């Protein structure tokens, strides 16, 4: 699919470039990158959803849904994958292995 070729697959996709730019903007801090995704995705998703009544008149319903999904799905995919990859970054507050039951 187009999402795989244009975003996910490293040799042809832009997902790695976008993530590298976001990490550079956040100074390499995975917590800030996750926060940036948490701000960027809802803004894009809600902003495009809010434009739907106006934009669908110009583009048509089907094309608007394709445009909406082409912006929303790559950001959602990147945010989920990044979160899972960096879920254990940071300070360990409690280690259950140190005190077995």
C-alpha positions in Angstrom: 0.0 0.0 0.0 1.0 3.6 -0.3 1.4 4.0 3.4 4.1 1.3 3.5 6.0 2.6 0.5 5.8 6.3 1.4 6.2 6.2 5.2 7.1 2.8 6.7 9.6 1.2 4.3 13.0 2.7 5.1 14.6 3.0 1.6 11.6 4.8 0.1 9.7 6.2 3.1 9.8 9.5 4.8 8.9 8.2 8.3 12.6 7.9 9.4 13.4 11.4 8.1 10.4 12.8 10.0 11.3 11.0 13.2 15.0 12.1 12.9 13.8 15.7 12.5 11.5 15.4 15.5 14.2 13.8 17.6 16.6 16.6 16.6 14.1 19.3 17.5 13.6 17.6 20.9 17.3 17.2 21.6 17.1 13.4 21.5 15.0 13.2 24.6 12.5 10.3 24.0 10.0 11.8 26.6 9.9 15.1 24.6 9.5 13.2 21.3 6.5 11.3 22.7 5.1 14.6 24.0 5.6 16.2 20.6 3.7 13.3 19.0 1.0 13.7 21.6 0.6 17.4 20.6 1.1 17.0 16.9 -1.2 14.1 16.2 -4.3 15.5 17.9 -3.7 18.9 16.2 -3.5 17.3 12.7 -6.3 14.8 13.3 -8.7 17.3 14.9 -7.7 20.1 12.6 -8.4 18.1 9.5 -11.6 16.7 11.0 -12.7 20.3 11.6 -12.0 21.2 8.0 -14.1 18.3 6.6 -17.4 20.3 6.0 -15.5 22.9 4.0 -12.9 20.8 2.3 -15.2 18.0 1.2 -17.2 20.4 -0.8 -14.1 21.2 -2.8 -12.5 17.8 -3.0 -15.4 15.5 -2.6 -16.1 13.1 0.2 -13.9 10.2 -1.0 -10.8 12.3 -1.8 -11.1 14.1 1.5 -11.1 10.8 3.4 -8.0 9.7 1.5 -6.3 13.0 2.3 -7.3 12.8 5.9 -6.1 9.2 6.2 -2.8 10.0 4.5 -2.0 12.6 7.2 -3.5 10.9 10.2 -2.4 7.2 9.7 1.3 7.9 9.3 1.4 10.0 12.5 -0.6 7.5 14.5 1.6 4.6 13.3 4.8 6.5 14.1 3.6 7.5 17.5 2.6 4.0 18.5 5.8 2.4 17.3 7.9 5.1 18.9 6.1 4.7 22.2 6.5 0.9 22.2 10.2 1.2 21.3 10.9 3.7 24.1 8.5 2.5 26.7 11.2 1.6 29.2 13.4 4.7 28.8 13.9 6.9 31.9 14.3 6.3 35.6 13.4 3.0 37.2 11.4 3.8 40.3 10.8 0.2 41.4 12.3 -3.1 40.5 10.2 -6.0 41.4 13.0 -8.5 40.7 15.0 -7.2 43.7 12.5 -8.4 46.2 11.0 -11.7 45.2 7.7 -12.8 46.8 
